[in-house]
Amino acid sequence: MCKKETRTFPAEYDSLAAIDQFIADAARCAGFDRCTVYQVQLAVDEACSNIIEHAYGGEGPGVIECSHRVEDGNLTVVLRDYGDPFDPESVPEPDIEADLEERTGGGLGLFFIRRIMDEVTFDFDSEVGNVLTLVKRKGSFC
Amino acid sequence: MEIATREFKRCTVVEVSGRIDSATAPELAETFQDLQADGQCNLVLDMSDVDFISSAGLRVLIDTQKRCQRQNRGKLVLAEVPEHIYEAFDLAGFDALFSFYDEEIEAVGSF
């Protein structure tokens, strides 16, 4: 049985490796194959990088609270921060068929999150912080 | 992340191990920029020991490729990309931007 767990990390890029390990362990426990574990790691890394860069405006004194739980083989990851809210709809989807010169690499993080995870929910609340809930369902292997 | 470079007659191999994320991508960008400043634009990135690469790393590869291909100065090719990492490259449409080689020696031989 997979343990439900919450940990708080400093909102710094050096935290990303530890967050990655924390999430990879949960994804492996949920029974996902290697490719799917990697995809979940990627989605969570992108989400945390966005929190540091956009919600907090860079590395600083903020925190990222990470929780995971596995229910019926479905993995839910919840990321909470206390930075500025942002409108995910304002981020245009990158054109992945554009020529090299037109490619900027911008927007790829959110693109990966949306493509990889089965459910992506943003909740912004000035009282309880910004909450991003990511779900990877059992059987949704890559 | 650790970076090692090896010079060959016609290209330079950049061998990276570990994680390429927002914390480490700037160091990789600097390595490529230094090589390009020295006139080396035929580049092989050996990814056999890369555990993880996020969009921050992908942006470094796109920027490096742009600088190499401007004025036909050379190109960056990717070698020994682990299968699970290739899936992310595929999602991002990298097939059209980079040549991929199963073996580093093939990538070196392509120059």
gemmi code that builds the backbone of each chain (N, CA, C; Angstrom):
import gemmi

chains = {
    "A": [
        ("MET", (0.838, -1.200, 0.000), (0.000, 0.000, 0.000), (0.881, 1.262, 0.000)),
        ("CYS", (0.523, 2.216, -0.827), (1.328, 3.432, -0.943), (0.928, 4.433, 0.133)),
        ("LYS", (1.961, 5.049, 0.702), (1.721, 5.988, 1.799), (1.359, 7.368, 1.246)),
        ("LYS", (0.323, 7.954, 1.833), (-0.032, 9.339, 1.488), (0.953, 10.244, 2.229)),
        ("GLU", (1.519, 11.216, 1.537), (2.569, 11.985, 2.184), (2.575, 13.446, 1.706)),
        ("THR", (2.973, 14.339, 2.589), (3.122, 15.769, 2.247), (4.490, 16.236, 2.715)),
        ("ARG", (5.184, 16.948, 1.842), (6.466, 17.551, 2.237), (6.537, 18.979, 1.714)),
        ("THR", (7.254, 19.793, 2.452), (7.411, 21.197, 2.055), (8.859, 21.438, 1.639)),
        ("PHE", (9.015, 22.060, 0.480), (10.353, 22.320, -0.075), (10.548, 23.825, -0.267)),
        ("PRO", (11.779, 24.316, -0.084), (12.043, 25.722, -0.415), (11.805, 25.950, -1.914)),
        ("ALA", (11.273, 27.110, -2.260), (11.005, 27.421, -3.674), (12.299, 27.831, -4.373)),
        ("GLU", (13.178, 26.854, -4.513), (14.476, 27.079, -5.160), (14.697, 25.976, -6.191)),
        ("TYR", (15.435, 26.299, -7.241), (15.663, 25.301, -8.288), (16.427, 24.083, -7.749)),
        ("ASP", (17.232, 24.294, -6.721), (17.953, 23.157, -6.139), (17.017, 22.166, -5.442)),
        ("SER", (15.753, 22.562, -5.208), (14.783, 21.632, -4.606), (14.236, 20.634, -5.630)),
        ("LEU", (14.411, 20.944, -6.912), (13.734, 20.147, -7.943), (14.139, 18.673, -7.907)),
        ("ALA", (15.418, 18.400, -7.634), (15.867, 17.000, -7.621), (15.205, 16.229, -6.469)),
        ("ALA", (15.069, 16.875, -5.312), (14.439, 16.204, -4.166), (12.939, 16.002, -4.397)),
        ("ILE", (12.287, 16.992, -4.994), (10.853, 16.863, -5.319), (10.671, 15.718, -6.308)),
        ("ASP", (11.572, 15.651, -7.272), (11.542, 14.613, -8.298), (11.594, 13.217, -7.658)),
        ("GLN", (12.494, 13.057, -6.711), (12.638, 11.763, -6.035), (11.378, 11.406, -5.253)),
        ("PHE", (10.831, 12.412, -4.577), (9.619, 12.256, -3.762), (8.448, 11.780, -4.634)),
        ("ILE", (8.324, 12.380, -5.822), (7.217, 12.049, -6.723), (7.470, 10.724, -7.448)),
        ("ALA", (8.724, 10.489, -7.841), (9.039, 9.243, -8.567), (8.746, 8.031, -7.682)),
        ("ASP", (9.068, 8.131, -6.402), (8.793, 7.018, -5.483), (7.291, 6.713, -5.447)),
        ("ALA", (6.472, 7.771, -5.404), (5.020, 7.581, -5.360), (4.510, 6.973, -6.668)),
        ("ALA", (5.047, 7.446, -7.790), (4.598, 6.938, -9.094), (4.978, 5.472, -9.277)),
        ("ARG", (6.161, 5.109, -8.779), (6.567, 3.690, -8.850), (5.671, 2.848, -7.958)),
        ("CYS", (5.362, 3.381, -6.770), (4.498, 2.658, -5.839), (3.105, 2.449, -6.456)),
        ("ALA", (2.651, 3.427, -7.254), (1.335, 3.321, -7.896), (1.312, 2.241, -8.974)),
        ("GLY", (2.502, 1.758, -9.369), (2.573, 0.665, -10.342), (2.768, 1.112, -11.773)),
        ("PHE", (3.092, 2.383, -11.995), (3.315, 2.846, -13.366), (4.622, 2.292, -13.928)),
        ("ASP", (4.667, 2.126, -15.255), (5.897, 1.645, -15.891), (6.928, 2.794, -15.947)),
        ("ARG", (8.157, 2.478, -16.375), (9.238, 3.458, -16.292), (8.939, 4.730, -17.094)),
        ("CYS", (8.406, 4.520, -18.286), (8.115, 5.664, -19.154), (7.088, 6.586, -18.495)),
        ("THR", (6.060, 5.986, -17.884), (5.005, 6.794, -17.259), (5.513, 7.475, -15.993)),
        ("VAL", (6.337, 6.761, -15.219), (6.949, 7.386, -14.037), (7.728, 8.624, -14.480)),
        ("TYR", (8.491, 8.475, -15.569), (9.294, 9.600, -16.062), (8.397, 10.768, -16.480)),
        ("GLN", (7.292, 10.453, -17.140), (6.397, 11.523, -17.591), (5.798, 12.284, -16.406)),
        ("VAL", (5.453, 11.543, -15.346), (4.916, 12.208, -14.151), (6.012, 13.085, -13.521)),
        ("GLN", (7.240, 12.564, -13.474), (8.364, 13.361, -12.953), (8.488, 14.662, -13.750)),
        ("LEU", (8.383, 14.532, -15.089), (8.531, 15.701, -15.961), (7.425, 16.725, -15.691)),
        ("ALA", (6.179, 16.258, -15.619), (5.049, 17.177, -15.400), (5.204, 17.916, -14.073)),
        ("VAL", (5.604, 17.196, -13.026), (5.727, 17.829, -11.702), (6.913, 18.795, -11.682)),
        ("ASP", (8.014, 18.422, -12.329), (9.180, 19.326, -12.410), (8.798, 20.626, -13.112)),
        ("GLU", (8.052, 20.486, -14.218), (7.635, 21.681, -14.968), (6.728, 22.553, -14.107)),
        ("ALA", (5.815, 21.916, -13.375), (4.883, 22.678, -12.533), (5.655, 23.423, -11.431)),
        ("CYS", (6.607, 22.739, -10.811), (7.377, 23.385, -9.731), (8.279, 24.490, -10.276)),
        ("SER", (8.873, 24.262, -11.445), (9.703, 25.311, -12.069), (8.848, 26.545, -12.359)),
        ("ASN", (7.611, 26.324, -12.833), (6.704, 27.442, -13.104), (6.344, 28.187, -11.823)),
        ("ILE", (6.133, 27.429, -10.730), (5.800, 28.075, -9.445), (6.939, 29.005, -9.031)),
        ("ILE", (8.187, 28.491, -9.122), (9.337, 29.304, -8.707), (9.467, 30.533, -9.609)),
        ("GLU", (9.379, 30.282, -10.923), (9.632, 31.360, -11.880), (8.486, 32.378, -11.944)),
        ("HIS", (7.254, 31.864, -11.979), (6.114, 32.769, -12.218), (5.364, 33.154, -10.941)),
        ("ALA", (5.029, 32.176, -10.102), (4.259, 32.522, -8.894), (5.116, 33.354, -7.941)),
        ("TYR", (6.369, 32.923, -7.742), (7.238, 33.643, -6.808), (8.147, 34.661, -7.508)),
        ("GLY", (8.149, 34.657, -8.846), (8.986, 35.619, -9.574), (10.476, 35.350, -9.433)),
        ("GLY", (10.829, 34.087, -9.178), (12.240, 33.696, -9.037), (12.489, 33.046, -7.686)),
        ("GLU", (13.711, 32.575, -7.502), (14.045, 31.896, -6.247), (13.967, 32.891, -5.083)),
        ("GLY", (13.511, 32.419, -3.945), (13.369, 33.323, -2.806), (12.895, 32.583, -1.578)),
        ("PRO", (12.249, 33.294, -0.674), (11.878, 32.676, 0.599), (10.614, 31.816, 0.549)),
        ("GLY", (9.949, 31.704, -0.583), (8.694, 30.953, -0.652), (8.875, 29.453, -0.501)),
        ("VAL", (7.739, 28.761, -0.438), (7.774, 27.296, -0.315), (6.840, 26.661, -1.345)),
        ("ILE", (7.111, 25.377, -1.602), (6.207, 24.555, -2.411), (5.811, 23.365, -1.540)),
        ("GLU", (4.520, 23.238, -1.281), (4.039, 22.074, -0.520), (3.609, 21.000, -1.518)),
        ("CYS", (4.220, 19.845, -1.408), (3.917, 18.742, -2.343), (3.232, 17.606, -1.581)),
        ("SER", (2.118, 17.145, -2.116), (1.436, 16.001, -1.519), (1.185, 14.975, -2.603)),
        ("HIS", (1.210, 13.716, -2.221), (0.769, 12.687, -3.163), (-0.058, 11.641, -2.450)),
        ("ARG", (-0.964, 11.057, -3.214), (-1.735, 9.935, -2.686), (-2.071, 9.008, -3.846)),
        ("VAL", (-2.193, 7.726, -3.540), (-2.557, 6.735, -4.554), (-3.850, 6.079, -4.090)),
        ("GLU", (-4.866, 6.182, -4.937), (-6.159, 5.573, -4.621), (-6.599, 4.757, -5.823)),
        ("ASP", (-6.860, 3.479, -5.612), (-7.274, 2.571, -6.701), (-6.286, 2.620, -7.877)),
        ("GLY", (-5.016, 2.818, -7.575), (-4.003, 2.840, -8.632), (-3.860, 4.173, -9.329)),
        ("ASN", (-4.710, 5.153, -8.981), (-4.606, 6.494, -9.571), (-3.719, 7.362, -8.680)),
        ("LEU", (-2.783, 8.063, -9.291), (-1.875, 8.923, -8.530), (-2.352, 10.378, -8.596)),
        ("THR", (-2.521, 10.978, -7.428), (-2.865, 12.405, -7.366), (-1.713, 13.155, -6.707)),
        ("VAL", (-1.237, 14.200, -7.380), (-0.185, 15.063, -6.826), (-0.790, 16.451, -6.646)),
        ("VAL", (-0.620, 17.009, -5.456), (-1.125, 18.353, -5.191), (0.060, 19.255, -4.849)),
        ("LEU", (0.173, 20.372, -5.576), (1.254, 21.348, -5.340), (0.616, 22.659, -4.883)),
        ("ARG", (1.082, 23.164, -3.749), (0.520, 24.408, -3.220), (1.638, 25.445, -3.061)),
        ("ASP", (1.344, 26.673, -3.477), (2.304, 27.755, -3.247), (1.550, 28.984, -2.770)),
        ("TYR", (2.297, 29.964, -2.314), (1.678, 31.176, -1.769), (2.145, 32.411, -2.539)),
        ("GLY", (2.450, 32.187, -3.807), (2.895, 33.293, -4.654), (1.723, 33.922, -5.386)),
        ("ASP", (2.055, 34.607, -6.484), (1.009, 35.276, -7.268), (0.234, 34.238, -8.079)),
        ("PRO", (-1.087, 34.432, -8.201), (-1.844, 33.536, -9.081), (-1.509, 33.842, -10.537)),
        ("PHE", (-1.701, 32.867, -11.400), (-1.539, 33.182, -12.827), (-2.632, 32.489, -13.614)),
        ("ASP", (-2.906, 33.053, -14.777), (-3.986, 32.512, -15.583), (-3.399, 31.525, -16.595)),
        ("PRO", (-3.609, 30.227, -16.384), (-3.018, 29.254, -17.313), (-3.530, 29.415, -18.739)),
        ("GLU", (-4.733, 29.987, -18.852), (-5.300, 30.185, -20.198), (-4.538, 31.270, -20.971)),
        ("SER", (-3.765, 32.091, -20.238), (-3.045, 33.185, -20.908), (-1.755, 32.696, -21.576)),
        ("VAL", (-1.381, 31.428, -21.279), (-0.145, 30.891, -21.857), (-0.488, 30.188, -23.174)),
        ("PRO", (-0.043, 30.730, -24.292), (-0.386, 30.093, -25.575), (0.314, 28.749, -25.736)),
        ("GLU", (-0.362, 27.807, -26.382), (0.251, 26.500, -26.626), (1.348, 26.669, -27.676)),
        ("PRO", (2.526, 26.078, -27.432), (3.603, 26.248, -28.423), (3.263, 25.530, -29.733)),
        ("ASP", (3.739, 26.092, -30.836), (3.549, 25.442, -32.135), (4.692, 24.446, -32.313)),
        ("ILE", (4.392, 23.161, -32.077), (5.468, 22.164, -32.115), (5.816, 21.742, -33.545)),
        ("GLU", (5.128, 22.353, -34.502), (5.477, 22.070, -35.903), (6.174, 23.263, -36.557)),
        ("ALA", (6.429, 24.310, -35.772), (7.053, 25.514, -36.340), (8.503, 25.225, -36.733)),
        ("ASP", (9.018, 26.049, -37.659), (10.429, 25.946, -38.043), (11.306, 26.321, -36.857)),
        ("LEU", (12.569, 25.900, -36.942), (13.516, 26.159, -35.852), (13.544, 27.631, -35.441)),
        ("GLU", (13.627, 28.524, -36.414), (13.770, 29.953, -36.089), (12.565, 30.499, -35.334)),
        ("GLU", (11.401, 29.878, -35.539), (10.197, 30.357, -34.848), (10.018, 29.703, -33.483)),
        ("ARG", (10.834, 28.684, -33.210), (10.665, 27.975, -31.928), (11.395, 28.749, -30.836)),
        ("THR", (10.717, 28.959, -29.709), (11.357, 29.637, -28.585), (11.532, 28.695, -27.396)),
        ("GLY", (10.776, 27.630, -27.367), (10.804, 26.739, -26.206), (9.886, 27.237, -25.104)),
        ("GLY", (9.321, 28.427, -25.279), (8.403, 28.976, -24.284), (7.080, 28.215, -24.298)),
        ("GLY", (6.469, 28.072, -23.132), (5.173, 27.398, -23.045), (5.249, 25.887, -23.061)),
        ("LEU", (6.473, 25.340, -23.231), (6.603, 23.876, -23.308), (6.264, 23.197, -21.977)),
        ("GLY", (6.567, 23.887, -20.856), (6.312, 23.290, -19.547), (4.838, 22.994, -19.338)),
        ("LEU", (4.011, 23.999, -19.558), (2.562, 23.823, -19.398), (2.013, 22.843, -20.433)),
        ("PHE", (2.597, 22.883, -21.621), (2.214, 21.950, -22.686), (2.446, 20.501, -22.238)),
        ("PHE", (3.626, 20.244, -21.651), (3.921, 18.894, -21.155), (2.935, 18.490, -20.054)),
        ("ILE", (2.698, 19.415, -19.117), (1.795, 19.099, -17.999), (0.433, 18.668, -18.535)),
        ("ARG", (-0.091, 19.450, -19.480), (-1.434, 19.163, -20.005), (-1.471, 17.876, -20.828)),
        ("ARG", (-0.402, 17.611, -21.580), (-0.379, 16.413, -22.420), (-0.179, 15.140, -21.600)),
        ("ILE", (0.617, 15.257, -20.534), (1.019, 14.065, -19.784), (-0.027, 13.648, -18.759)),
        ("MET", (-0.561, 14.617, -18.032), (-1.447, 14.267, -16.931), (-2.888, 14.122, -17.425)),
        ("ASP", (-3.647, 13.261, -16.761), (-5.032, 13.033, -17.178), (-5.971, 14.116, -16.657)),
        ("GLU", (-5.646, 14.686, -15.506), (-6.446, 15.799, -14.973), (-5.491, 16.883, -14.477)),
        ("VAL", (-5.768, 18.119, -14.836), (-4.950, 19.262, -14.410), (-5.914, 20.353, -13.931)),
        ("THR", (-5.858, 20.682, -12.645), (-6.793, 21.671, -12.106), (-6.036, 22.748, -11.339)),
        ("PHE", (-6.258, 23.995, -11.733), (-5.654, 25.125, -11.029), (-6.728, 25.774, -10.152)),
        ("ASP", (-6.403, 26.002, -8.887), (-7.301, 26.752, -7.991), (-6.497, 27.867, -7.353)),
        ("PHE", (-7.009, 29.067, -7.462), (-6.290, 30.210, -6.880), (-7.136, 30.828, -5.783)),
        ("ASP", (-6.552, 30.945, -4.612), (-7.272, 31.465, -3.455), (-6.285, 32.234, -2.586)),
        ("SER", (-6.605, 33.480, -2.310), (-5.664, 34.305, -1.539), (-5.518, 33.803, -0.099)),
        ("GLU", (-6.515, 33.048, 0.386), (-6.455, 32.554, 1.772), (-5.598, 31.285, 1.883)),
        ("VAL", (-5.859, 30.323, 0.995), (-5.207, 29.004, 1.141), (-4.079, 28.792, 0.136)),
        ("GLY", (-3.786, 29.797, -0.686), (-2.697, 29.671, -1.646), (-3.172, 29.143, -2.990)),
        ("ASN", (-2.220, 29.016, -3.902), (-2.515, 28.476, -5.239), (-2.348, 26.971, -5.189)),
        ("VAL", (-3.343, 26.256, -5.689), (-3.298, 24.796, -5.607), (-3.406, 24.213, -7.012)),
        ("LEU", (-2.414, 23.409, -7.362), (-2.443, 22.707, -8.650), (-2.598, 21.217, -8.358)),
        ("THR", (-3.660, 20.632, -8.883), (-3.912, 19.203, -8.668), (-3.690, 18.463, -9.985)),
        ("LEU", (-2.831, 17.470, -9.928), (-2.461, 16.680, -11.115), (-2.820, 15.217, -10.858)),
        ("VAL", (-3.509, 14.609, -11.811), (-3.893, 13.203, -11.643), (-3.378, 12.395, -12.823)),
        ("LYS", (-2.745, 11.269, -12.506), (-2.384, 10.285, -13.545), (-3.170, 9.025, -13.217)),
        ("ARG", (-4.002, 8.598, -14.171), (-4.874, 7.462, -13.901), (-4.191, 6.134, -14.160)),
        ("LYS", (-4.615, 5.174, -13.395), (-4.159, 3.790, -13.561), (-4.368, 3.366, -15.016)),
        ("GLY", (-3.395, 2.734, -15.578), (-3.553, 2.187, -16.922), (-3.238, 3.172, -18.036)),
        ("SER", (-2.982, 4.444, -17.699), (-2.696, 5.421, -18.755), (-1.199, 5.450, -19.044)),
        ("PHE", (-0.673, 4.290, -19.449), (0.761, 4.185, -19.719), (1.101, 4.838, -21.062)),
        ("CYS", (2.392, 5.221, -21.205), (2.787, 5.819, -22.496), (3.367, 4.739, -23.399)),
    ],
    "B": [
        ("MET", (24.477, 17.354, -12.119), (24.817, 17.227, -13.536), (26.324, 17.382, -13.709)),
        ("GLU", (26.895, 16.535, -14.548), (28.310, 16.682, -14.889), (28.447, 16.767, -16.400)),
        ("ILE", (29.398, 17.577, -16.843), (29.591, 17.785, -18.276), (31.045, 17.495, -18.624)),
        ("ALA", (31.240, 16.692, -19.669), (32.595, 16.457, -20.182), (32.569, 16.713, -21.681)),
        ("THR", (33.633, 17.314, -22.197), (33.685, 17.520, -23.649), (34.900, 16.803, -24.225)),
        ("ARG", (34.710, 16.248, -25.418), (35.813, 15.570, -26.119), (35.858, 16.088, -27.550)),
        ("GLU", (37.038, 16.517, -27.962), (37.164, 17.052, -29.318), (37.575, 15.975, -30.301)),
        ("PHE", (36.876, 15.930, -31.413), (37.257, 15.055, -32.517), (37.684, 15.949, -33.678)),
        ("LYS", (38.139, 15.317, -34.760), (38.647, 16.109, -35.884), (37.580, 17.052, -36.440)),
        ("ARG", (36.360, 16.530, -36.592), (35.322, 17.328, -37.244), (34.201, 17.794, -36.317)),
        ("CYS", (34.233, 17.392, -35.058), (33.151, 17.796, -34.150), (33.598, 17.689, -32.693)),
        ("THR", (32.762, 18.196, -31.815), (33.015, 18.073, -30.377), (31.840, 17.324, -29.744)),
        ("VAL", (32.163, 16.347, -28.908), (31.128, 15.603, -28.191), (30.983, 16.210, -26.797)),
        ("VAL", (29.746, 16.536, -26.453), (29.428, 17.021, -25.102), (28.675, 15.887, -24.406)),
        ("GLU", (29.287, 15.382, -23.347), (28.706, 14.238, -22.648), (28.168, 14.730, -21.306)),
        ("VAL", (26.877, 14.549, -21.101), (26.245, 15.048, -19.874), (25.727, 13.862, -19.078)),
        ("SER", (25.897, 13.915, -17.759), (25.283, 12.899, -16.914), (24.460, 13.580, -15.829)),
        ("GLY", (23.387, 12.895, -15.420), (22.539, 13.425, -14.351), (21.328, 14.169, -14.866)),
        ("ARG", (20.930, 15.197, -14.126), (19.696, 15.926, -14.412), (19.968, 17.254, -15.133)),
        ("ILE", (19.205, 17.494, -16.203), (19.231, 18.812, -16.846), (17.877, 19.449, -16.534)),
        ("ASP", (17.858, 20.331, -15.539), (16.610, 20.985, -15.138), (16.853, 22.485, -15.010)),
        ("SER", (15.915, 23.190, -14.393), (16.068, 24.648, -14.288), (17.293, 25.035, -13.475)),
        ("ALA", (17.736, 24.148, -12.572), (18.911, 24.438, -11.747), (20.206, 24.281, -12.548)),
        ("THR", (20.226, 23.320, -13.454), (21.485, 22.968, -14.115), (21.566, 23.406, -15.579)),
        ("ALA", (20.418, 23.689, -16.205), (20.421, 24.042, -17.638), (21.337, 25.225, -17.961)),
        ("PRO", (21.413, 26.257, -17.082), (22.302, 27.390, -17.419), (23.763, 26.959, -17.614)),
        ("GLU", (24.210, 25.953, -16.852), (25.605, 25.493, -16.995), (25.813, 24.816, -18.353)),
        ("LEU", (24.800, 24.068, -18.797), (24.893, 23.432, -20.118), (24.884, 24.500, -21.213)),
        ("ALA", (24.029, 25.510, -21.029), (23.964, 26.606, -22.018), (25.335, 27.276, -22.137)),
        ("GLU", (25.979, 27.487, -20.993), (27.288, 28.144, -20.992), (28.333, 27.292, -21.716)),
        ("THR", (28.265, 25.976, -21.506), (29.207, 25.066, -22.183), (29.069, 25.182, -23.697)),
        ("PHE", (27.810, 25.154, -24.172), (27.592, 25.262, -25.617), (28.029, 26.636, -26.135)),
        ("GLN", (27.713, 27.677, -25.365), (28.075, 29.036, -25.810), (29.601, 29.192, -25.905)),
        ("ASP", (30.329, 28.623, -24.931), (31.796, 28.699, -24.955), (32.355, 27.982, -26.185)),
        ("LEU", (31.791, 26.790, -26.485), (32.263, 26.040, -27.656), (31.996, 26.836, -28.931)),
        ("GLN", (30.799, 27.413, -29.001), (30.439, 28.171, -30.200), (31.309, 29.420, -30.343)),
        ("ALA", (31.645, 30.037, -29.207), (32.516, 31.216, -29.244), (33.905, 30.854, -29.764)),
        ("ASP", (34.295, 29.576, -29.539), (35.582, 29.099, -30.053), (35.471, 28.608, -31.494)),
        ("GLY", (34.300, 28.801, -32.092), (34.114, 28.417, -33.482), (33.693, 26.975, -33.691)),
        ("GLN", (33.389, 26.270, -32.609), (32.980, 24.864, -32.747), (31.456, 24.772, -32.789)),
        ("CYS", (30.921, 24.498, -33.972), (29.463, 24.415, -34.120), (29.006, 23.056, -34.615)),
        ("ASN", (29.940, 22.139, -34.813), (29.558, 20.759, -35.101), (29.577, 20.035, -33.763)),
        ("LEU", (28.387, 19.826, -33.218), (28.283, 19.368, -31.830), (27.442, 18.099, -31.717)),
        ("VAL", (27.936, 17.178, -30.898), (27.179, 15.962, -30.572), (26.876, 16.019, -29.079)),
        ("LEU", (25.593, 15.909, -28.721), (25.253, 15.782, -27.298), (24.992, 14.299, -27.020)),
        ("ASP", (25.884, 13.706, -26.233), (25.725, 12.299, -25.851), (24.857, 12.264, -24.592)),
        ("MET", (23.662, 11.694, -24.731), (22.694, 11.732, -23.623), (22.559, 10.397, -22.904)),
        ("SER", (23.511, 9.480, -23.157), (23.355, 8.127, -22.600), (23.272, 8.112, -21.073)),
        ("ASP", (23.901, 9.078, -20.413), (23.870, 9.105, -18.944), (22.995, 10.216, -18.377)),
        ("VAL", (22.127, 10.779, -19.240), (21.198, 11.798, -18.748), (19.993, 11.089, -18.118)),
        ("ASP", (19.691, 11.447, -16.872), (18.557, 10.831, -16.178), (17.257, 11.558, -16.479)),
        ("PHE", (17.383, 12.874, -16.709), (16.179, 13.698, -16.773), (16.491, 14.978, -17.532)),
        ("ILE", (15.554, 15.419, -18.370), (15.699, 16.752, -19.002), (14.326, 17.403, -19.061)),
        ("SER", (14.242, 18.620, -18.543), (12.970, 19.352, -18.538), (12.958, 20.343, -19.696)),
        ("SER", (11.883, 21.132, -19.775), (11.786, 22.102, -20.874), (12.893, 23.152, -20.787)),
        ("ALA", (13.439, 23.366, -19.573), (14.566, 24.312, -19.448), (15.767, 23.795, -20.254)),
        ("GLY", (15.983, 22.490, -20.220), (17.048, 21.869, -21.014), (16.716, 21.885, -22.493)),
        ("LEU", (15.446, 21.642, -22.810), (15.029, 21.651, -24.215), (15.238, 23.030, -24.836)),
        ("ARG", (14.997, 24.069, -24.035), (15.211, 25.436, -24.545), (16.686, 25.669, -24.868)),
        ("VAL", (17.573, 25.102, -24.046), (19.017, 25.232, -24.308), (19.351, 24.563, -25.647)),
        ("LEU", (18.771, 23.388, -25.894), (19.053, 22.679, -27.147), (18.528, 23.470, -28.351)),
        ("ILE", (17.329, 24.041, -28.216), (16.761, 24.838, -29.320), (17.644, 26.062, -29.595)),
        ("ASP", (18.026, 26.775, -28.517), (18.853, 27.977, -28.691), (20.206, 27.637, -29.318)),
        ("THR", (20.797, 26.508, -28.874), (22.095, 26.083, -29.411), (21.972, 25.745, -30.893)),
        ("GLN", (20.900, 25.022, -31.227), (20.690, 24.651, -32.626), (20.502, 25.885, -33.507)),
        ("LYS", (19.761, 26.865, -32.995), (19.551, 28.103, -33.766), (20.883, 28.788, -34.043)),
        ("ARG", (21.710, 28.909, -32.996), (22.989, 29.607, -33.178), (23.897, 28.854, -34.153)),
        ("CYS", (23.857, 27.502, -34.070), (24.697, 26.687, -34.968), (24.260, 26.822, -36.417)),
        ("GLN", (22.962, 26.803, -36.628), (22.488, 26.721, -38.013), (22.446, 28.073, -38.710)),
        ("ARG", (22.494, 29.151, -37.911), (22.547, 30.462, -38.555), (23.846, 30.548, -39.368)),
        ("GLN", (23.754, 31.028, -40.537), (24.904, 31.156, -41.460), (25.582, 29.818, -41.729)),
        ("ASN", (24.805, 28.738, -41.598), (25.331, 27.393, -41.890), (26.646, 27.093, -41.155)),
        ("ARG", (26.683, 27.450, -39.907), (27.936, 27.260, -39.160), (28.104, 25.831, -38.648)),
        ("GLY", (27.076, 25.037, -38.688), (27.168, 23.667, -38.189), (25.834, 23.256, -37.601)),
        ("LYS", (25.840, 22.160, -36.837), (24.581, 21.747, -36.215), (24.852, 20.931, -34.954)),
        ("LEU", (23.819, 20.857, -34.138), (23.847, 20.030, -32.934), (23.051, 18.763, -33.224)),
        ("VAL", (23.658, 17.606, -32.993), (22.925, 16.346, -33.152), (22.889, 15.640, -31.800)),
        ("LEU", (21.915, 14.758, -31.638), (21.697, 14.094, -30.353), (21.983, 12.603, -30.473)),
        ("ALA", (22.745, 12.075, -29.521), (23.128, 10.653, -29.576), (22.715, 9.932, -28.300)),
        ("GLU", (22.351, 8.674, -28.491), (22.071, 7.743, -27.380), (21.048, 8.323, -26.397)),
        ("VAL", (19.947, 8.824, -26.962), (18.886, 9.390, -26.121), (18.089, 8.244, -25.496)),
        ("PRO", (18.010, 8.168, -24.177), (17.225, 7.100, -23.542), (15.765, 7.136, -24.019)),
        ("GLU", (15.149, 5.969, -24.109), (13.818, 5.854, -24.711), (12.780, 6.744, -24.013)),
        ("HIS", (12.807, 6.755, -22.674), (11.781, 7.532, -21.955), (11.972, 9.038, -22.177)),
        ("ILE", (13.221, 9.463, -22.395), (13.474, 10.881, -22.685), (13.050, 11.194, -24.120)),
        ("TYR", (13.277, 10.235, -25.016), (12.887, 10.442, -26.416), (11.375, 10.702, -26.526)),
        ("GLU", (10.588, 10.038, -25.666), (9.127, 10.239, -25.687), (8.785, 11.720, -25.502)),
        ("ALA", (9.519, 12.388, -24.590), (9.267, 13.818, -24.344), (9.712, 14.651, -25.550)),
        ("PHE", (10.855, 14.276, -26.164), (11.320, 14.975, -27.368), (10.280, 14.850, -28.487)),
        ("ASP", (9.712, 13.656, -28.584), (8.719, 13.381, -29.603), (7.483, 14.268, -29.384)),
        ("LEU", (7.047, 14.355, -28.125), (5.893, 15.205, -27.781), (6.142, 16.656, -28.192)),
        ("ALA", (7.380, 17.103, -28.009), (7.722, 18.509, -28.278), (8.047, 18.773, -29.746)),
        ("GLY", (7.948, 17.744, -30.586), (8.200, 17.933, -32.013), (9.671, 18.103, -32.356)),
        ("PHE", (10.562, 17.491, -31.554), (11.999, 17.651, -31.768), (12.531, 16.867, -32.974)),
        ("ASP", (11.745, 15.911, -33.449), (12.168, 15.106, -34.602), (12.541, 15.968, -35.796)),
        ("ALA", (11.796, 17.065, -35.967), (12.020, 17.928, -37.134), (13.203, 18.878, -36.917)),
        ("LEU", (13.669, 19.003, -35.678), (14.693, 20.008, -35.369), (16.089, 19.420, -35.198)),
        ("PHE", (16.151, 18.114, -34.876), (17.439, 17.484, -34.558), (17.560, 16.133, -35.257)),
        ("SER", (18.801, 15.748, -35.555), (19.065, 14.377, -36.004), (19.384, 13.552, -34.762)),
        ("PHE", (18.828, 12.354, -34.717), (19.054, 11.454, -33.578), (19.883, 10.255, -34.038)),
        ("TYR", (20.848, 9.858, -33.214), (21.686, 8.696, -33.535), (21.678, 7.725, -32.351)),
        ("ASP", (21.571, 6.438, -32.673), (21.543, 5.416, -31.613), (22.891, 5.299, -30.911)),
        ("GLU", (23.976, 5.516, -31.680), (25.327, 5.373, -31.120), (26.098, 6.681, -31.304)),
        ("GLU", (26.913, 6.991, -30.303), (27.715, 8.221, -30.384), (28.633, 8.193, -31.597)),
        ("ILE", (29.200, 7.027, -31.880), (30.161, 6.915, -32.995), (29.504, 7.244, -34.340)),
        ("GLU", (28.220, 6.878, -34.460), (27.475, 7.219, -35.689), (27.305, 8.735, -35.781)),
        ("ALA", (27.010, 9.354, -34.641), (26.805, 10.811, -34.620), (28.097, 11.531, -34.997)),
        ("VAL", (29.213, 11.062, -34.450), (30.516, 11.664, -34.771), (30.807, 11.489, -36.265)),
        ("GLY", (30.482, 10.302, -36.775), (30.733, 9.998, -38.186), (29.856, 10.780, -39.141)),
        ("SER", (28.804, 11.396, -38.630), (27.882, 12.123, -39.516), (28.459, 13.476, -39.956)),
        ("PHE", (29.544, 13.903, -39.303), (30.145, 15.197, -39.673), (31.281, 15.008, -40.673)),
    ],
}
model = gemmi.Model(1)
for chain_id, residues in chains.items():
    chain = gemmi.Chain(chain_id)
    for i, (resn, *xyz) in enumerate(residues, 1):
        res = gemmi.Residue()
        res.name, res.seqid = resn, gemmi.SeqId(i, " ")
        for name, pos in zip(("N", "CA", "C"), xyz):
            atom = gemmi.Atom()
            atom.name, atom.element = name, gemmi.Element(name[0])
            atom.pos, atom.b_iso = gemmi.Position(*pos), 0.0
            res.add_atom(atom)
        chain.add_residue(res)
    model.add_chain(chain)
structure = gemmi.Structure()
structure.add_model(model)
structure.setup_entities()
